[in-house]
């Protein structure tokens, strides 16, 4: 076994409760608190031994936030499509510009 992997295997049980992939809001808050504490501890020091840990925790947090944004966007899209479907009946006629009472002068019709 590669020595680095052996070292990781030896210390991982102690680190697994600190560094993990967040799957819930509680996990996310725990990692956010850890990141904030690391920022306070590290300060402006670029050579602090925990800078890399802070970067890894930050990457895990960003991944979770990105996944949540994607999920939220998909939920809103689905909701919007449901409301749009409710707004128009299947027998809804096609509306043409000549049916309008007035025409928006800024509108350019696609041809």
Secondary structure, DSSP 8 states (H G I E B T S, - for coil): --HHHHHHHHHHHHHTTTS----SHHHHHHHHHHHHHHHHHHTT-SS-TTHHHHHHHHHHHHHHHHHHHHHHHHHHHHHHHHHHHHHS-TT-----GGG-SS--TT-----
